[in-house]
Amino acid sequence: MNKQSAAVGVLILAAGLVILLGKLGVFAFIGTVFWPLFILIPGILLHVLYFGRLLPAVSLIPAGILTVVSVLLLVGNWFDWSSMKYLWPFFLFAVAVGLYEYYMFGEVRTRGLWTASVVLAALSVVLFLLTLMWTWGLYIIAIVLILLGGWMVWFRPRFR
C-alpha cells in the first residue's frame, strides 16, 4: 500500500463519516444550538487582533457589540426566546460596551465618547428596570400593599 492510496482512503473515510453524521442530524443539532458562536467568534477575533496590534482601536466598537449580542443570543437560544422580552435593553448595552472599549483603549479619549457610552448603558439599565416593572410591577405593588396592610393591622399606628 503506497502513501497516495492511504491518503485517498482517509479522505473517503472522512467523507463517509461526515455524510453519516449529517444524516443522523448531528450537524443540524450543532447548528441550531450553537449558531450564535458565528457572531461571538468574530467579536473575540477582533479583540485578539486589536490587542495583538494588528487592527486599529476603532475595531473595538464592533468587537464589543458582537460579543455582547452573541451572549444575548446564546441566552435566548439555550434557555427560551421568551426571555428576550426582558433582555432586549441589553442590545443598547452592547453599543455602550463597544463605545466604552474604544474610549478606554483608543488613542483619543474624548468626553463625548465616554458620555455616549455611559448614557447608553444607563438607558439600557433604566429600560430593563422599566420592563421588569411593567411585567412584574403589579405583583410588587400587591406585595407592598399586603405588607402595609398587615403592618397597620398588627401594630395599629396612630395617625394625627
DSSP file (Angstrom, degrees, kcal/mol; ACC not computed):
  #  RESIDUE AA STRUCTURE BP1 BP2  ACC     N-H-->O    O-->H-N    N-H-->O    O-->H-N    TCO  KAPPA ALPHA  PHI   PSI    X-CA   Y-CA   Z-CA
    1    1 A M              0   0    0      0, 0.0     2,-0.1     0, 0.0     0, 0.0   0.000 360.0 360.0 360.0 124.7    0.0    0.0    0.0
    2    2 A N     >  -     0   0    0      1,-0.1     4,-1.5     4,-0.0     5,-0.1  -0.425 360.0-106.5 -91.8 171.1    1.5    3.3   -1.0
    3    3 A K  H  > S+     0   0    0      1,-0.2     4,-2.0     2,-0.2     5,-0.2   0.826 115.0  58.2 -66.8 -32.9    1.1    6.7    0.7
    4    4 A Q  H  > S+     0   0    0      1,-0.2     4,-2.1     2,-0.2    -1,-0.2   0.906 106.8  46.0 -67.5 -41.9   -1.2    8.0   -2.0
    5    5 A S  H  > S+     0   0    0      1,-0.2     4,-2.2     2,-0.2    -1,-0.2   0.831 111.1  53.8 -71.3 -30.2   -3.8    5.3   -1.7
    6    6 A A  H  X S+     0   0    0     -4,-1.5     4,-2.2     2,-0.2    -2,-0.2   0.899 109.0  48.6 -67.5 -40.0   -3.7    5.6    2.1
    7    7 A A  H  X S+     0   0    0     -4,-2.0     4,-2.1     2,-0.2    -2,-0.2   0.906 112.1  48.4 -66.0 -42.0   -4.4    9.4    1.8
    8    8 A V  H  X S+     0   0    0     -4,-2.1     4,-2.4     1,-0.2    -2,-0.2   0.904 110.5  52.5 -64.3 -40.2   -7.3    8.7   -0.6
    9    9 A G  H  X S+     0   0    0     -4,-2.2     4,-2.5     1,-0.2    -2,-0.2   0.893 108.4  49.7 -61.4 -41.0   -8.6    6.1    1.8
   10   10 A V  H  X S+     0   0    0     -4,-2.2     4,-2.6     2,-0.2    -1,-0.2   0.901 111.1  49.8 -65.6 -40.7   -8.5    8.6    4.7
   11   11 A L  H  X S+     0   0    0     -4,-2.1     4,-2.5     2,-0.2    -2,-0.2   0.901 111.9  47.6 -64.3 -41.0  -10.4   11.1    2.6
   12   12 A I  H  X S+     0   0    0     -4,-2.4     4,-2.4     2,-0.2    -2,-0.2   0.910 112.6  49.7 -66.2 -41.6  -13.1    8.6    1.6
   13   13 A L  H  X S+     0   0    0     -4,-2.5     4,-2.1     2,-0.2    -2,-0.2   0.914 112.1  47.7 -61.3 -44.1  -13.4    7.5    5.3
   14   14 A A  H  X S+     0   0    0     -4,-2.6     4,-2.5     2,-0.2    -2,-0.2   0.900 111.4  50.6 -65.1 -41.3  -13.7   11.2    6.4
   15   15 A A  H  X S+     0   0    0     -4,-2.5     4,-2.4     1,-0.2    -2,-0.2   0.920 111.1  48.5 -63.7 -43.0  -16.3   11.9    3.7
   16   16 A G  H  X S+     0   0    0     -4,-2.4     4,-2.5     2,-0.2    -1,-0.2   0.891 111.8  49.7 -62.7 -39.8  -18.4    8.8    4.7
   17   17 A L  H  X S+     0   0    0     -4,-2.1     4,-2.7     2,-0.2     5,-0.2   0.906 111.0  48.9 -66.1 -42.2  -18.2    9.9    8.4
   18   18 A V  H  X S+     0   0    0     -4,-2.5     4,-2.2     2,-0.2    -2,-0.2   0.913 112.7  48.1 -63.6 -42.5  -19.3   13.4    7.5
   19   19 A I  H  X S+     0   0    0     -4,-2.4     4,-2.4     2,-0.2    -2,-0.2   0.927 112.7  48.5 -64.3 -44.4  -22.2   12.1    5.5
   20   20 A L  H  X S+     0   0    0     -4,-2.5     4,-1.8     1,-0.2    -2,-0.2   0.927 112.7  47.1 -62.1 -45.9  -23.3    9.7    8.2
   21   21 A L  H  <>S+     0   0    0     -4,-2.7     5,-2.1     1,-0.2     6,-0.5   0.867 111.9  52.2 -64.1 -35.7  -23.1   12.4   10.9
   22   22 A G  H ><5S+     0   0    0     -4,-2.2     3,-0.9    -5,-0.2     6,-0.2   0.908 109.7  47.7 -65.6 -42.2  -25.1   14.7    8.7
   23   23 A K  H 3<5S+     0   0    0     -4,-2.4    -1,-0.2     1,-0.2    -2,-0.2   0.808 108.0  55.9 -69.7 -28.8  -27.8   12.1    8.1
   24   24 A L  T 3<5S-     0   0    0     -4,-1.8    -1,-0.2    -5,-0.2    -2,-0.2   0.553 116.7-115.1 -79.6  -6.9  -28.0   11.4   11.9
   25   25 A G  T <>5S+     0   0    0     -3,-0.9     4,-2.2    -4,-0.4    -3,-0.2   0.603  75.6 130.9  88.0  12.1  -28.7   15.1   12.5
   26   26 A V  H  ><S+     0   0    0     -5,-2.1     4,-2.4     1,-0.2     5,-0.2   0.930  76.4  44.2 -64.6 -44.8  -25.5   15.9   14.4
   27   27 A F  H  > S+     0   0    0     -6,-0.5     4,-2.5     2,-0.2    -1,-0.2   0.860 112.0  52.8 -70.4 -34.7  -24.7   19.0   12.3
   28   28 A A  H  > S+     0   0    0     -6,-0.2     4,-2.3     2,-0.2    -1,-0.2   0.911 110.7  48.1 -65.1 -41.2  -28.3   20.2   12.4
   29   29 A F  H  X S+     0   0    0     -4,-2.2     4,-1.9     2,-0.2     5,-0.3   0.937 113.2  46.6 -64.0 -46.5  -28.3   19.9   16.2
   30   30 A I  H  X S+     0   0    0     -4,-2.4     4,-2.6     1,-0.2    -2,-0.2   0.903 113.2  50.5 -62.6 -40.6  -25.0   21.8   16.5
   31   31 A G  H  X S+     0   0    0     -4,-2.5     4,-0.7     1,-0.2    -1,-0.2   0.881 112.4  45.4 -65.5 -38.8  -26.2   24.4   14.1
   32   32 A T  H  < S+     0   0    0     -4,-2.3    -1,-0.2    -5,-0.2    -2,-0.2   0.797 121.5  37.3 -76.7 -27.0  -29.4   25.0   15.9
   33   33 A V  H  < S+     0   0    0     -4,-1.9    -2,-0.2    -5,-0.2    -3,-0.2   0.855 126.3  31.0 -91.3 -38.1  -27.8   25.2   19.3
   34   34 A F  H >< S+     0   0    0     -4,-2.6     3,-1.8    -5,-0.3     4,-0.3   0.171  76.3 115.5-112.4  18.0  -24.5   26.9   18.7
   35   35 A W  T ><  +     0   0    0     -4,-0.7     3,-1.9     1,-0.3     4,-0.2   0.809  69.2  67.4 -61.4 -29.2  -25.3   29.3   15.8
   36   36 A P  T >> S+     0   0    0      0, 0.0     4,-2.0     0, 0.0     3,-1.6   0.708  83.9  74.8 -64.8 -13.8  -24.6   32.4   18.0
   37   37 A L  H <> S+     0   0    0     -3,-1.8     4,-2.8     1,-0.3    -2,-0.2   0.780  82.8  67.0 -65.4 -23.7  -21.0   31.3   18.1
   38   38 A F  H <4 S+     0   0    0     -3,-1.9    -1,-0.3    -4,-0.3    -3,-0.1   0.653 108.3  39.0 -70.0 -13.1  -20.7   32.5   14.5
   39   39 A I  H <> S+     0   0    0     -3,-1.6     4,-1.3    -4,-0.2    -2,-0.2   0.736 115.4  51.4 -99.2 -35.0  -21.3   36.0   16.0
   40   40 A L  H  X S+     0   0    0     -4,-2.0     4,-2.7     2,-0.2     5,-0.3   0.899 103.2  58.5 -68.8 -41.4  -19.1   35.5   19.1
   41   41 A I  H  X S+     0   0    0     -4,-2.8     4,-2.7     1,-0.2     5,-0.2   0.916 106.5  46.1 -61.6 -46.3  -16.1   34.2   17.2
   42   42 A P  H  > S+     0   0    0      0, 0.0     4,-2.5     0, 0.0    -1,-0.2   0.885 112.2  53.3 -63.3 -34.4  -15.6   37.4   15.1
   43   43 A G  H  X S+     0   0    0     -4,-1.3     4,-1.7     2,-0.2    -2,-0.2   0.937 113.4  41.4 -62.7 -46.0  -16.1   39.6   18.2
   44   44 A I  H  X S+     0   0    0     -4,-2.7     4,-2.7     2,-0.2    -1,-0.2   0.889 113.1  54.9 -67.9 -38.5  -13.4   37.7   20.1
   45   45 A L  H  X S+     0   0    0     -4,-2.7     4,-2.8    -5,-0.3    -2,-0.2   0.896 106.1  51.4 -62.7 -40.1  -11.2   37.7   16.9
   46   46 A L  H  X S+     0   0    0     -4,-2.5     4,-2.0     2,-0.2    -1,-0.2   0.899 110.6  49.4 -63.5 -39.3  -11.5   41.4   16.6
   47   47 A H  H  X S+     0   0    0     -4,-1.7     4,-2.8     2,-0.2     5,-0.2   0.945 112.5  47.4 -61.9 -47.2  -10.4   41.8   20.3
   48   48 A V  H  X S+     0   0    0     -4,-2.7     4,-1.5     1,-0.2    -2,-0.2   0.912 111.9  49.8 -62.1 -42.7   -7.5   39.5   19.7
   49   49 A L  H  <>S+     0   0    0     -4,-2.8     5,-3.0     2,-0.2     6,-1.1   0.861 112.3  48.0 -67.3 -33.9   -6.4   41.3   16.6
   50   50 A Y  H ><5S+     0   0    0     -4,-2.0     3,-2.1     4,-0.2    -2,-0.2   0.962 113.8  44.9 -69.0 -49.4   -6.6   44.6   18.3
   51   51 A F  H 3<5S+     0   0    0     -4,-2.8    -2,-0.2     1,-0.3    -1,-0.2   0.698 108.4  58.8 -70.5 -16.0   -4.6   43.5   21.4
   52   52 A G  T 3<5S-     0   0    0     -4,-1.5    -1,-0.3    -5,-0.2    -2,-0.2   0.329 117.5-117.2 -86.8   6.4   -2.1   41.8   19.0
   53   53 A R  T < 5S+     0   0    0     -3,-2.1    -3,-0.2     2,-0.1    -2,-0.1   0.784  86.3 113.2  64.0  32.0   -1.6   45.3   17.5
   54   54 A L  S   <S+     0   0    0     -5,-3.0    -4,-0.2    -6,-0.2    -5,-0.1   0.639  71.9  41.0-103.7 -19.2   -2.9   44.2   14.1
   55   55 A L  S    S-     0   0    0     -6,-1.1    -2,-0.1    -9,-0.1    -1,-0.1  -0.902  87.7-104.2-126.1 155.6   -6.1   46.4   14.0
   56   56 A P    >   -     0   0    0      0, 0.0     3,-1.6     0, 0.0     4,-0.2  -0.267  38.0-103.4 -73.3 167.4   -6.8   50.0   15.0
   57   57 A A  G >  S+     0   0    0      1,-0.3     3,-2.1     2,-0.2     4,-0.3   0.750 113.9  73.2 -65.1 -25.0   -8.7   50.8   18.2
   58   58 A V  G >  S+     0   0    0      1,-0.3     3,-1.3     2,-0.2    -1,-0.3   0.734  82.3  72.0 -63.9 -20.0  -11.9   51.6   16.3
   59   59 A S  G <> S+     0   0    0     -3,-1.6     4,-1.5     1,-0.2    -1,-0.3   0.649  81.4  73.6 -68.7 -13.3  -12.3   47.8   15.7
   60   60 A L  H <> S+     0   0    0     -3,-2.1     4,-2.6     2,-0.2    -1,-0.2   0.747  84.6  66.2 -71.7 -22.5  -13.1   47.5   19.4
   61   61 A I  H <> S+     0   0    0     -3,-1.3     4,-2.0    -4,-0.3    -1,-0.2   0.980 109.0  34.4 -65.2 -55.6  -16.6   49.1   18.7
   62   62 A P  H  > S+     0   0    0      0, 0.0     4,-2.9     0, 0.0     5,-0.2   0.837 115.8  59.7 -67.8 -27.2  -17.9   46.2   16.6
   63   63 A A  H  X S+     0   0    0     -4,-1.5     4,-2.0     2,-0.2    -2,-0.2   0.944 108.8  42.0 -63.3 -46.8  -15.9   43.8   18.7
   64   64 A G  H  X S+     0   0    0     -4,-2.6     4,-2.2     2,-0.2     5,-0.2   0.900 116.0  49.5 -65.9 -40.8  -17.8   44.8   21.9
   65   65 A I  H  X S+     0   0    0     -4,-2.0     4,-2.5    -5,-0.2     5,-0.3   0.947 112.6  46.3 -64.0 -48.8  -21.1   44.9   20.1
   66   66 A L  H  X S+     0   0    0     -4,-2.9     4,-2.1     1,-0.2    -1,-0.2   0.880 112.5  50.9 -62.8 -38.5  -20.7   41.5   18.5
   67   67 A T  H  X S+     0   0    0     -4,-2.0     4,-1.7    -5,-0.2    -1,-0.2   0.945 114.3  41.3 -66.6 -48.3  -19.5   39.9   21.8
   68   68 A V  H  X S+     0   0    0     -4,-2.2     4,-2.1     1,-0.2    -2,-0.2   0.912 115.2  50.9 -67.9 -41.7  -22.4   41.2   23.9
   69   69 A V  H  X S+     0   0    0     -4,-2.5     4,-2.5    -5,-0.2    -1,-0.2   0.899 108.7  52.0 -63.3 -39.8  -25.0   40.5   21.2
   70   70 A S  H  X S+     0   0    0     -4,-2.1     4,-2.4    -5,-0.3    -1,-0.2   0.884 107.8  51.5 -65.8 -36.7  -23.8   36.9   20.8
   71   71 A V  H  X S+     0   0    0     -4,-1.7     4,-2.3     2,-0.2    -1,-0.2   0.918 110.6  49.2 -64.2 -41.6  -24.1   36.3   24.6
   72   72 A L  H  X S+     0   0    0     -4,-2.1     4,-2.4     1,-0.2    -2,-0.2   0.915 112.0  48.3 -61.8 -42.9  -27.7   37.6   24.5
   73   73 A L  H  X S+     0   0    0     -4,-2.5     4,-2.5     2,-0.2    -2,-0.2   0.864 109.3  53.0 -67.9 -35.3  -28.5   35.3   21.5
   74   74 A L  H  X S+     0   0    0     -4,-2.4     4,-2.8     2,-0.2     5,-0.3   0.916 109.2  49.5 -63.5 -42.4  -26.9   32.4   23.3
   75   75 A V  H  X>S+     0   0    0     -4,-2.3     4,-2.3     1,-0.2     5,-0.7   0.935 114.0  45.5 -61.3 -46.2  -29.1   33.0   26.4
   76   76 A G  H  <5S+     0   0    0     -4,-2.4    -2,-0.2     1,-0.2    -1,-0.2   0.883 116.4  45.5 -64.1 -38.9  -32.2   33.2   24.2
   77   77 A N  H  <5S+     0   0    0     -4,-2.5    -2,-0.2    -5,-0.2    -1,-0.2   0.886 118.1  40.6 -74.0 -39.4  -31.2   30.1   22.2
   78   78 A W  H  <5S+     0   0    0     -4,-2.8    -2,-0.2    -5,-0.2    -3,-0.2   0.867 129.8  21.1 -80.0 -36.7  -30.3   27.9   25.1
   79   79 A F  T  <5S-     0   0    0     -4,-2.3     2,-0.3    -5,-0.3    -3,-0.2   0.897 121.5 -50.7 -98.6 -73.6  -33.0   28.9   27.6
   80   80 A D    > < -     0   0    0     -5,-0.7     3,-1.6     1,-0.1     4,-0.2  -0.899  29.7-131.6-168.9 138.7  -36.0   30.4   25.9
   81   81 A W  G >  S+     0   0    0     -2,-0.3     3,-1.6     1,-0.3     4,-0.2   0.688 102.1  74.7 -70.0 -15.9  -36.7   33.1   23.4
   82   82 A S  G >  S+     0   0    0      1,-0.3     3,-1.3     2,-0.2    -1,-0.3   0.716  80.8  72.1 -68.4 -17.2  -39.4   34.5   25.7
   83   83 A S  G X> S+     0   0    0     -3,-1.6     4,-1.8     1,-0.2     3,-1.6   0.693  79.5  76.3 -68.3 -16.4  -36.6   35.8   27.9
   84   84 A M  H <> S+     0   0    0     -3,-1.6     4,-1.4     1,-0.3    -1,-0.2   0.735  78.4  70.9 -67.0 -20.8  -35.9   38.4   25.2
   85   85 A K  H <4 S+     0   0    0     -3,-1.3    -1,-0.3    -4,-0.2    -2,-0.2   0.717 111.5  31.8 -68.1 -16.7  -39.0   40.3   26.4
   86   86 A Y  H <4 S+     0   0    0     -3,-1.6    -2,-0.2    -4,-0.2    -1,-0.2   0.730 121.5  48.4-100.9 -33.1  -36.8   41.2   29.4
   87   87 A L  H >< S+     0   0    0     -4,-1.8     3,-1.9     1,-0.2     4,-0.2   0.470  76.7 100.5 -92.5  -3.0  -33.4   41.2   27.9
   88   88 A W  T >< S+     0   0    0     -4,-1.4     3,-1.8     1,-0.3     4,-0.4   0.797  72.9  65.0 -58.7 -30.4  -34.0   43.5   24.9
   89   89 A P  T >> S+     0   0    0      0, 0.0     4,-1.2     0, 0.0     3,-0.9   0.745  87.2  72.1 -65.1 -17.5  -32.5   46.6   26.5
   90   90 A F  H <> S+     0   0    0     -3,-1.9     4,-1.4     1,-0.2    -2,-0.2   0.613  80.8  71.4 -75.0  -8.8  -29.1   44.9   26.6
   91   91 A F  H <> S+     0   0    0     -3,-1.8     4,-1.0    -4,-0.2    -1,-0.2   0.861 100.5  46.8 -68.5 -34.6  -28.8   45.3   22.9
   92   92 A L  H <> S+     0   0    0     -3,-0.9     4,-1.9    -4,-0.4     3,-0.3   0.869 107.2  57.6 -67.6 -36.9  -28.3   49.0   23.6
   93   93 A F  H  X S+     0   0    0     -4,-1.2     4,-2.4     1,-0.2    -2,-0.2   0.827  98.3  61.1 -62.4 -31.5  -25.8   48.0   26.3
   94   94 A A  H  X S+     0   0    0     -4,-1.4     4,-2.1     2,-0.2    -1,-0.2   0.906 104.7  47.3 -62.1 -41.5  -23.9   46.2   23.6
   95   95 A V  H  X S+     0   0    0     -4,-1.0     4,-2.5    -3,-0.3     5,-0.2   0.899 110.4  53.1 -65.7 -39.4  -23.3   49.5   21.8
   96   96 A A  H  X S+     0   0    0     -4,-1.9     4,-2.4     1,-0.2    -2,-0.2   0.893 108.1  50.7 -62.4 -39.2  -22.3   51.1   25.1
   97   97 A V  H  X S+     0   0    0     -4,-2.4     4,-2.5     2,-0.2     5,-0.2   0.928 110.4  48.9 -64.5 -45.0  -19.7   48.4   25.7
   98   98 A G  H  X S+     0   0    0     -4,-2.1     4,-1.9     1,-0.2    -2,-0.2   0.923 113.9  45.4 -60.9 -44.8  -18.2   48.9   22.2
   99   99 A L  H  X S+     0   0    0     -4,-2.5     4,-2.2     1,-0.2    -1,-0.2   0.887 112.8  51.1 -66.0 -38.5  -18.0   52.7   22.6
  100  100 A Y  H  X S+     0   0    0     -4,-2.4     4,-2.7    -5,-0.2    -2,-0.2   0.896 108.4  51.2 -68.0 -38.9  -16.6   52.3   26.1
  101  101 A E  H  X S+     0   0    0     -4,-2.5     4,-2.6     2,-0.2     5,-0.3   0.912 110.8  49.0 -62.7 -40.8  -13.9   49.9   24.9
  102  102 A Y  H  X S+     0   0    0     -4,-1.9     4,-1.8    -5,-0.2    -2,-0.2   0.896 112.0  49.4 -64.9 -38.8  -12.9   52.3   22.2
  103  103 A Y  H  < S+     0   0    0     -4,-2.2    -2,-0.2     2,-0.2    -1,-0.2   0.920 114.9  44.1 -64.4 -43.5  -12.8   55.1   24.8
  104  104 A M  H  < S+     0   0    0     -4,-2.7    -2,-0.2     1,-0.2    -1,-0.2   0.899 128.1  24.3 -70.9 -41.1  -10.6   53.0   27.1
  105  105 A F  H  < S+     0   0    0     -4,-2.6    -2,-0.2    -5,-0.2    -1,-0.2   0.512  98.9 101.9-108.2  -5.6   -8.2   51.7   24.6
  106  106 A G  S  < S-     0   0    0     -4,-1.8     3,-0.0    -5,-0.3    -4,-0.0  -0.254  76.3-119.8 -76.0 167.0   -8.3   54.2   21.8
  107  107 A E  S    S+     0   0    0      1,-0.1     2,-0.6    -2,-0.0    -1,-0.1   0.856  99.9  54.8 -74.1 -35.8   -5.7   56.9   21.2
  108  108 A V        -     0   0    0     -6,-0.1     2,-0.9     2,-0.0    -2,-0.1  -0.886  66.1-166.0-106.3 122.0   -8.2   59.7   21.6
  109  109 A R        -     0   0    0     -2,-0.6     2,-0.3    -4,-0.1    -6,-0.1  -0.803  16.2-178.6-108.2  91.4  -10.2   59.9   24.8
  110  110 A T     >  -     0   0    0     -2,-0.9     4,-1.6     1,-0.1     3,-0.2  -0.629  33.3-132.8 -91.0 149.4  -13.0   62.4   24.1
  111  111 A R  H  > S+     0   0    0     -2,-0.3     4,-2.6     1,-0.2     5,-0.2   0.837 106.0  59.3 -66.4 -33.8  -15.5   63.3   26.7
  112  112 A G  H  > S+     0   0    0      2,-0.2     4,-2.5     1,-0.2    -1,-0.2   0.861 103.4  50.8 -64.7 -36.8  -18.4   62.8   24.2
  113  113 A L  H  > S+     0   0    0      2,-0.2     4,-2.1     1,-0.2    -1,-0.2   0.921 112.7  45.7 -67.0 -44.2  -17.4   59.2   23.6
  114  114 A W  H  X S+     0   0    0     -4,-1.6     4,-2.5     2,-0.2     5,-0.2   0.921 113.5  50.1 -63.3 -44.1  -17.4   58.5   27.3
  115  115 A T  H  X S+     0   0    0     -4,-2.6     4,-2.8     1,-0.2     5,-0.2   0.910 109.7  50.6 -62.0 -43.4  -20.7   60.4   27.8
  116  116 A A  H  X S+     0   0    0     -4,-2.5     4,-2.3     1,-0.2    -1,-0.2   0.906 111.8  47.2 -62.7 -41.6  -22.4   58.4   24.9
  117  117 A S  H  X S+     0   0    0     -4,-2.1     4,-2.1     2,-0.2    -2,-0.2   0.910 114.8  45.6 -68.4 -40.7  -21.3   55.1   26.4
  118  118 A V  H  X S+     0   0    0     -4,-2.5     4,-2.8     2,-0.2     5,-0.2   0.910 113.2  49.9 -68.7 -41.1  -22.4   56.0   29.9
  119  119 A V  H  X S+     0   0    0     -4,-2.8     4,-2.7    -5,-0.2    -2,-0.2   0.920 112.5  47.2 -64.3 -42.8  -25.8   57.4   28.7
  120  120 A L  H  X S+     0   0    0     -4,-2.3     4,-2.2    -5,-0.2    -1,-0.2   0.898 113.3  48.4 -65.3 -39.5  -26.5   54.3   26.6
  121  121 A A  H  X S+     0   0    0     -4,-2.1     4,-2.1     2,-0.2    -2,-0.2   0.931 114.0  46.0 -65.4 -44.4  -25.5   52.0   29.5
  122  122 A A  H  X S+     0   0    0     -4,-2.8     4,-2.7     1,-0.2    -2,-0.2   0.904 112.0  51.8 -64.6 -40.7  -27.7   53.9   31.9
  123  123 A L  H  X S+     0   0    0     -4,-2.7     4,-2.7    -5,-0.2    -1,-0.2   0.896 109.1  50.1 -62.8 -40.0  -30.6   54.0   29.4
  124  124 A S  H  X S+     0   0    0     -4,-2.2     4,-2.0     2,-0.2    -1,-0.2   0.896 111.8  47.6 -66.9 -38.2  -30.4   50.2   28.9
  125  125 A V  H  X S+     0   0    0     -4,-2.1     4,-2.6     2,-0.2    -2,-0.2   0.924 113.1  48.5 -67.0 -43.1  -30.5   49.7   32.7
  126  126 A V  H  X S+     0   0    0     -4,-2.7     4,-2.6     1,-0.2    -2,-0.2   0.923 112.7  47.9 -62.5 -44.3  -33.4   52.0   33.1
  127  127 A L  H  X S+     0   0    0     -4,-2.7     4,-2.2     2,-0.2    -1,-0.2   0.868 110.7  52.2 -65.0 -35.7  -35.3   50.3   30.2
  128  128 A F  H  X S+     0   0    0     -4,-2.0     4,-2.3     2,-0.2    -2,-0.2   0.930 111.4  46.2 -64.1 -45.2  -34.5   46.9   31.7
  129  129 A L  H  X S+     0   0    0     -4,-2.6     4,-2.6     1,-0.2    -2,-0.2   0.892 112.3  50.8 -65.3 -39.2  -35.9   48.0   35.1
  130  130 A L  H  X S+     0   0    0     -4,-2.6     4,-2.6     2,-0.2    -1,-0.2   0.884 108.8  52.2 -64.6 -37.6  -39.0   49.5   33.4
  131  131 A T  H  X S+     0   0    0     -4,-2.2     4,-1.9     2,-0.2     5,-0.2   0.919 111.0  46.9 -63.6 -42.8  -39.5   46.3   31.6
  132  132 A L  H  X S+     0   0    0     -4,-2.3     4,-3.5     1,-0.2     5,-0.4   0.913 113.3  48.6 -64.4 -41.4  -39.4   44.4   34.8
  133  133 A M  H  X S+     0   0    0     -4,-2.6     4,-1.7     3,-0.2     5,-0.2   0.875 110.0  52.4 -66.3 -36.1  -41.7   46.9   36.5
  134  134 A W  H  < S+     0   0    0     -4,-2.6     4,-0.2     2,-0.2    -1,-0.2   0.887 120.8  32.3 -66.6 -38.6  -44.1   46.6   33.5
  135  135 A T  H  < S+     0   0    0     -4,-1.9    -2,-0.2    -5,-0.2    -3,-0.2   0.870 137.9  20.9 -88.4 -39.3  -44.2   42.8   33.7
  136  136 A W  H  X S+     0   0    0     -4,-3.5     4,-2.0    -5,-0.2     3,-0.5   0.437  96.0  99.2-107.3  -1.4  -43.8   42.3   37.5
  137  137 A G  H  X S+     0   0    0     -4,-1.7     4,-2.6    -5,-0.4     5,-0.2   0.855  79.7  53.2 -57.9 -41.5  -44.9   45.7   38.7
  138  138 A L  H  > S+     0   0    0     -4,-0.2     4,-2.3    -5,-0.2    -1,-0.2   0.872 109.1  50.2 -64.7 -36.4  -48.4   44.7   39.7
  139  139 A Y  H  > S+     0   0    0     -3,-0.5     4,-2.4     2,-0.2    -1,-0.2   0.898 110.7  49.3 -66.9 -40.2  -47.1   41.8   41.8
  140  140 A I  H  X S+     0   0    0     -4,-2.0     4,-2.5     2,-0.2    -2,-0.2   0.922 111.4  48.8 -65.4 -43.6  -44.7   44.2   43.6
  141  141 A I  H  X S+     0   0    0     -4,-2.6     4,-2.5     1,-0.2    -2,-0.2   0.914 111.2  51.0 -62.0 -41.9  -47.5   46.7   44.2
  142  142 A A  H  X S+     0   0    0     -4,-2.3     4,-2.2     2,-0.2    -2,-0.2   0.906 111.0  47.6 -62.1 -42.7  -49.7   43.8   45.6
  143  143 A I  H  X S+     0   0    0     -4,-2.4     4,-2.6     2,-0.2    -1,-0.2   0.911 111.6  50.3 -66.3 -42.0  -47.0   42.6   47.9
  144  144 A V  H  X S+     0   0    0     -4,-2.5     4,-2.6     1,-0.2    -2,-0.2   0.920 111.6  48.4 -62.1 -43.5  -46.3   46.1   49.2
  145  145 A L  H  X S+     0   0    0     -4,-2.5     4,-2.6     2,-0.2     5,-0.2   0.890 111.5  49.7 -64.8 -39.0  -50.0   46.7   49.8
  146  146 A I  H  X S+     0   0    0     -4,-2.2     4,-2.6     2,-0.2    -2,-0.2   0.929 113.2  46.4 -64.1 -45.1  -50.3   43.4   51.7
  147  147 A L  H  X S+     0   0    0     -4,-2.6     4,-2.4     2,-0.2    -2,-0.2   0.914 113.8  48.2 -64.5 -42.2  -47.3   44.2   53.8
  148  148 A L  H  X S+     0   0    0     -4,-2.6     4,-2.2     2,-0.2    -2,-0.2   0.918 113.3  47.4 -64.1 -44.3  -48.5   47.7   54.6
  149  149 A G  H  X S+     0   0    0     -4,-2.6     4,-2.0     2,-0.2    -2,-0.2   0.906 112.3  49.7 -64.4 -41.5  -52.0   46.4   55.5
  150  150 A G  H  X S+     0   0    0     -4,-2.6     4,-2.4     1,-0.2     5,-0.3   0.903 110.3  50.3 -63.3 -40.6  -50.6   43.7   57.7
  151  151 A W  H  X S+     0   0    0     -4,-2.4     4,-2.3     1,-0.2     5,-0.4   0.906 111.2  49.0 -63.6 -40.5  -48.4   46.2   59.4
  152  152 A M  H  X S+     0   0    0     -4,-2.2     4,-1.0     1,-0.2    -1,-0.2   0.838 112.5  48.5 -69.3 -32.7  -51.3   48.5   60.0
  153  153 A V  H  < S+     0   0    0     -4,-2.0    -2,-0.2    -5,-0.2    -1,-0.2   0.932 118.8  36.4 -72.7 -45.6  -53.5   45.6   61.4
  154  154 A W  H  < S+     0   0    0     -4,-2.4    -2,-0.2    -5,-0.2    -3,-0.2   0.867 128.5  30.8 -80.3 -35.9  -50.9   44.3   63.8
  155  155 A F  H  < S-     0   0    0     -4,-2.3    -3,-0.2    -5,-0.3    -1,-0.2   0.601  85.4-152.3-100.8 -11.4  -49.2   47.4   65.0
  156  156 A R     <  -     0   0    0     -4,-1.0    -4,-0.1    -5,-0.4    -3,-0.1   0.900  16.5-151.7  40.6  68.6  -52.2   49.8   64.8
  157  157 A P        -     0   0    0      0, 0.0     2,-0.6     0, 0.0    -1,-0.1  -0.340   9.0-125.0 -67.5 149.9  -50.3   53.0   64.2
  158  158 A R        -     0   0    0      2,-0.0     2,-0.4    -2,-0.0    -2,-0.0  -0.855  21.4-159.6 -99.6 124.1  -51.9   56.3   65.4
  159  159 A F              0   0    0     -2,-0.6     0, 0.0     1,-0.1     0, 0.0  -0.857 360.0 360.0-102.2 137.0  -52.2   58.9   62.8
  160  160 A R              0   0    0     -2,-0.4    -1,-0.1     0, 0.0    -2,-0.0   0.406 360.0 360.0-103.1 360.0  -52.6   62.5   63.9
